[in-house]
C-alpha cells in the first residue's frame, strides 16, 4: 500500500526539482509558481523519497 504525499505550499519556492525527479507525482503550477502534487495517493516511493531529499526547503512530506 502506497503512502500519500503532500507539499507545504507556503514553504515551496517553486524550484521544480521535485517535478524533474518524479513528474508523475509533482508538477510546477504556472499560475502559483509553486509545485503541487498531481497524484496525492503517491507513486514510486523511491522517486518520491529522492524528491523529498533534494527539496531545498524540505516542504515535501509523507501523509501518515
Buried (B, 14 or more C-beta within 10 A) or exposed (E): EEEEBEBEBEEBEEBBBBBEBBBEBBBBEEEEEBBBBEBEEBBEEEBBBBBBEEBEEEBBBEEE
